Amino acid sequence: MTCSAVNSAELEQVRRRVFLALFIALAVALHTFEALLPNPLPWFRIGLANILALTALYIYGLRALWIVSLARILVGSLILGTLFSPGFLLSLSGGLLATLLMSLGYRLWQPKIGPVGVSVLGALGHVSGQLLIAWLLIIRHPSIWMLLPFFLLFALISGMVNGLAADLLIKFLLGHPAFLRLRNLAGGNYS
C-alpha cells in the first residue's frame, strides 16, 4: 500500500499523539507506583516518572516535556487522592521549577547538554521548588534550609540515574522503525 505525503504527515501526527499519551500513562503509572514505596525520609523520591518526561523532551521537544510533566502531576495526584493537598502543592511546585530548569537547560545548552545534565537540572529544581513551598506554606522556620545540602546531594544522584535511564530509553526508541524519521532528524546525537 502506498501513501501520499499528506497521509504520511497525518500518520506522523497520529503517531506523535499516541506516543505522548503512552509517555503520560507510563509516567502516571511510575508516579503512582513510587508513591506506594516506603520513603527513607520525607520528600525523598527518585522521580522515575521524570524518565518519560526527558524522553518526550528529546524525542518531541519542549512542548512535549511540559505536557508529560504537568499531566503526570495532575493525573497522578487525582489517582492518589492528593489533588489540592499539601503534597500536591509540593509536587506541583517542584515539578514546575524542574520543568522550567530542564527547558532552559535544553534550550540554552543544546547540544552540549544531554539527558543526564538536563535530568540533574530538573532534580535540583524539583528539590528547590519543594523546599521553597514547604517553607512558605507548611514549615515557617529557617532551619528547614539546613536540609537543602542533603536534598541537593540526593537530587544529584537521582538526577544522574534518571538521566542515564532516559538516555538508554531514547536510544532504544530511536532504533525502532516507528521513530525512523526522528532518528534521521537527530543525526549523530543518538545513532
C-alpha positions in Angstrom: 0.0 0.0 0.0 1.4 3.4 -0.9 0.7 6.6 0.9 0.9 10.2 -0.2 2.8 13.0 1.6 -0.4 14.1 3.2 -1.1 10.7 4.6 2.4 10.4 5.8 2.2 13.7 7.7 -1.1 12.7 9.1 0.3 9.4 10.2 3.2 11.2 11.9 0.9 13.4 13.8 -1.2 10.5 15.0 1.9 8.5 16.0 3.2 11.5 18.0 -0.1 11.8 19.9 -0.2 8.1 20.6 3.3 8.0 21.9 2.8 11.2 24.0 -0.3 9.5 25.5 1.8 6.4 26.2 4.5 8.5 27.8 1.9 10.2 30.0 0.3 6.9 31.0 3.6 5.3 31.9 4.7 8.5 33.8 1.5 8.4 35.8 2.0 4.7 36.5 5.5 5.3 37.7 4.4 8.3 39.8 1.7 6.2 41.4 4.0 3.2 41.9 6.7 5.3 43.5 4.1 6.9 45.9 3.4 3.4 47.2 7.0 2.7 48.0 8.3 3.5 51.5 10.3 6.7 51.9 13.6 6.8 53.7 12.9 10.5 54.6 10.1 12.9 53.8 10.0 14.2 50.2 12.6 11.7 49.0 11.5 10.2 45.8 13.7 9.0 43.0 11.5 10.6 40.4 11.2 7.7 38.0 8.4 9.4 36.1 10.9 12.0 35.0 12.5 9.4 32.7 9.4 9.6 30.5 9.4 13.4 30.6 13.0 13.5 29.5 12.3 11.0 26.8 9.4 13.2 25.5 11.7 16.2 25.5 14.5 14.6 23.5 12.1 12.9 21.0 9.4 15.5 20.6 10.7 18.8 22.1 9.9 21.3 24.8 6.1 21.3 24.5 6.0 17.5 25.0 8.1 17.9 28.1 5.6 20.3 29.6 2.6 18.1 28.6 4.1 15.0 30.1 5.2 16.7 33.3 2.0 18.6 34.1 -0.3 15.7 33.1 1.7 13.3 35.2 1.4 15.6 38.3 -2.3 16.3 37.8 -3.5 12.8 36.9 -1.1 11.1 39.4 -2.5 13.3 42.2 -6.0 12.7 41.1 -5.4 8.9 41.2 -3.7 9.0 44.6 -6.4 11.3 46.0 -3.9 14.1 46.9 -5.2 16.7 44.5 -5.0 20.2 46.1 -3.4 18.7 49.3 -0.1 20.0 50.6 1.6 17.0 48.9 0.1 18.1 45.6 1.4 21.7 46.1 4.8 20.3 46.9 4.7 18.1 43.8 3.4 20.9 41.6 5.9 23.5 42.7 8.8 21.1 42.4 7.5 19.9 39.0 7.1 23.4 37.6 10.5 24.5 38.7 12.1 21.3 37.5 10.4 21.5 34.1 11.4 25.2 33.8 15.0 24.5 34.5 15.0 21.5 32.2 13.5 23.6 29.4 16.1 26.4 29.9 19.0 24.0 30.1 17.9 22.2 27.0 17.2 25.4 25.0 20.4 27.3 26.1 22.9 24.5 26.0 21.7 22.0 23.4 23.6 20.0 22.0 26.3 20.4 24.7 24.0 19.1 27.4 22.5 15.6 27.2 19.7 13.8 29.1 21.9 13.4 32.2 22.6 17.1 32.5 19.0 18.1 31.9 17.8 15.5 34.4 20.2 16.8 37.1 18.9 20.3 36.5 15.4 19.1 36.8 16.1 17.1 40.0 17.8 20.1 41.6 14.9 22.4 40.6 12.4 19.9 42.0 14.0 19.8 45.4 14.4 23.6 45.5 10.8 24.2 44.5 9.5 21.7 47.1 11.6 23.2 49.9 10.5 26.7 49.0 6.8 25.9 49.1 7.3 23.8 52.3 9.0 26.8 53.9 6.3 29.3 52.6 3.2 27.2 53.4 4.0 24.4 55.8 7.1 24.9 58.0 7.8 28.6 58.5 11.1 28.0 60.2 14.5 28.9 58.8 16.1 25.7 59.9 14.3 23.9 57.0 17.1 25.3 54.8 19.6 23.2 56.7 18.1 20.2 54.8 19.0 21.8 51.4 22.5 20.3 51.1 21.3 16.8 51.8 18.4 17.1 49.4 20.6 18.6 46.7 23.0 15.6 47.1 20.2 13.2 46.8 18.8 15.1 43.8 22.1 15.0 42.1 22.3 11.2 42.4 18.7 10.6 41.4 19.0 13.0 38.5 22.1 11.2 37.2 20.4 7.8 37.5 17.2 9.0 35.8 19.2 10.8 33.1 21.1 7.6 32.3 17.9 5.6 32.1 16.3 8.2 29.9 19.4 8.2 27.6 19.1 4.4 27.2 15.3 4.6 26.5 15.8 7.4 23.9 18.5 5.4 22.1 16.2 2.3 22.2 13.2 4.2 20.9 15.1 5.9 18.1 16.3 2.5 17.0 12.6 1.4 16.5 11.1 1.7 13.0 8.3 3.9 14.3 10.9 6.6 15.1 12.8 6.3 11.8 12.0 9.9 10.7 13.0 11.3 14.1 16.2 9.3 14.1 17.2 10.9 10.8 16.4 14.3 12.2 18.5 13.6 15.3 21.5 12.9 13.2 24.6 11.8 15.1 23.2 12.6 18.6 21.5 9.2 19.1 22.7 7.0 16.3 
